Amino acid sequence: MKTEIFGFKAPGNTCQDKKCPFHGEINVKKELLKGTVIRKDVNHSATISWFNPHFLPKYERFESRKSKLRVHNPACLDVPVGAAVVVAKTRPLSKTKHHIILGIVGKGKKEMVAEETAQTARQMKSKKSKDEPEEHHTAKEHHSTKEHHATKGESA
């Protein structure tokens, strides 16, 4: 069992996966890529994607080009959809998989946006609970305030 690969520590839980870089017999190369998990399979596979800026000289602007890659998702990591991950190149694991997920780097954009909206909603609730409730007028007082406003408008 390897405890660390390229600065990524082995997860706490163990697995019986032979294709796991930490608990299995797979060696990884130092070719690392970063991406976001967009799809996950039952067969310990995942699809990651990332955007590359590409310069268009005619328009003097950048366009974003999207790349996708099928990777192995070890059972001990079991990375969720939307997580930002680092993958390493390895020997061919199947027809389309040549990379393995080493670790989670952070949350994806969707999770970050969802977390920010939840946080702002919590802040709004706490502000409302701190504010004193507005004074409620009785019907008679409400009627008298209407008359008061009407007389104010006539005098102006």
Secondary structure, DSSP 8 states (H G I E B T S, - for coil): --SEETTEE--SS----TT-TTTSS--EEEEEEEEEEEEE-SSSEEEEEEEEEEEETTTTEEEEEEEEEEEE--TTT---TTEEEEEEEES--SSS--EEEEEEEEE-HHHHHHHHHHHHHHHHHHHHHHS-------HHHHHHHHHHHHHHHHH-
